[in-house]
Amino acid sequence: MAHASPVSPLAPATTPEPGPVAGVRFATAEAGIRYKGRTDVLLLALDAGTTVAGVFTRSKCPSAPVEWCRANLPNGTARALVVNSGNANAFTGGKGRDSTAITAKIAARALGCREDEIYLASTGVIGEPLDATKFEGVLEETATRLAPLPWIEPARAIMTTDTFPKLATAKVKIEGVEVTIAGIAKGAGMIAPDMATMLSFVFTDAAIAAPALQALLSKGVVDSFNAVTIDGDTSTSDTLMLFATGASGAPLVSDARDPRLARFRRALTGVLADLAEQVARDGEGARKLVRIHVTGAVSKRSARRIALSIANSPLVKTAVAGEDANWGRVVMAVGKAGEPAERDRLSISFGPIRVAHEGARDPAYDEAETSAYMKNDVIDITVDIGLGRGKDRVMTCDLTKEYVAINGDYRS
């Protein structure tokens, strides 16, 4: 039996309800893919004319649904999204490809659209064939219950080891017409930036041409999902998709640089950042959210690599779990990153407390003050490289015994 975890202590105090997104309806069902007594499949229908953008894992062993979506994305249009949890349909060979085709056929028949307008995503165990015939009858019945609310249902349906559903929303105006953005995400482990990490789906009733939508998404992912790492492992199934129905009545925008999209661009970035932080807050076994800030690097790219080296270090993460401000482990992670750095220029701070400066312990270091800070739920570690103006931020979480327990029990 899979290890069950209580809700993360880092979970948001409230869960937003985005409200209806014109042109989007959904319903969930129990298909018995892996879990019993809980919803494990999401069917989401989109109005005709919906445009789509996506970014996917860079893993060389992608899942069958990732390959399916990549093949359809150049069409630029979508009518439905089907997501299942409990089985990733990854490393399943020809059977995996067959199951995506069967799923798309069943969904297209249920909704009366083309199979290449169906997008698929799966999350769960790798290497076990997905029996797509379990969707037979289920998707048809689910299609009779499609509704625009409540968003908590699809957010829950895509969970695996997540301890809470993840939602984010925003409203802005485009030429006086209000448009809504609503996003859901799942992800608790096997999360490292190399695309967008985990599964996330964002919907808007704005009217945006597919190329512009893709440009907005590709840019928005850089400092949101691509700046999150839980355990340094990149999933086979990482999928982030953005759908625009155009059903709000707002004017069609075809260029991502159009000034009319300025507020929308900021709002979309905010939604992506919100979802990404929720993923970090729900890292498997997490008890602390850790934000790594790197300044003074030779470039943003260099700062990102140093920040990831720190964030992915098991020694740094276990020190945080033990509420130990062990800056020596931070120094180690900076040194192994392979980026320009000079020991005697480094400054390291935990929160507002500078613990190391110019290659040695800070003369004003106070053990009691630092230990008190490390008991906080959110820990900020700042490293000033002292070589340039490059800066970046990466989010992660601590590494606890619970992480080992969850992943040790995952398939049992």
Beta strands, then each sheet from edge to edge (+ up, - down):
strand 1: 24-29
strand 2: 41-46
strand 3: 51-56
strand 4: 80-87
strand 5: 118-125
strand 6: 166-174
strand 7: 177-186
strand 8: 199-204
strand 9: 239-244
strand 10: 289-297
strand 11: 347-350
strand 12: 353-357
strand 13: 360-361
strand 14: 378-384
strand 15: 390-397
sheet 1: 1+ 2- 4+ 5+
sheet 2: 3+ 9- 8- 7+ 6-
sheet 3: 13+ 12- 11+ 14- 10- 15+
end
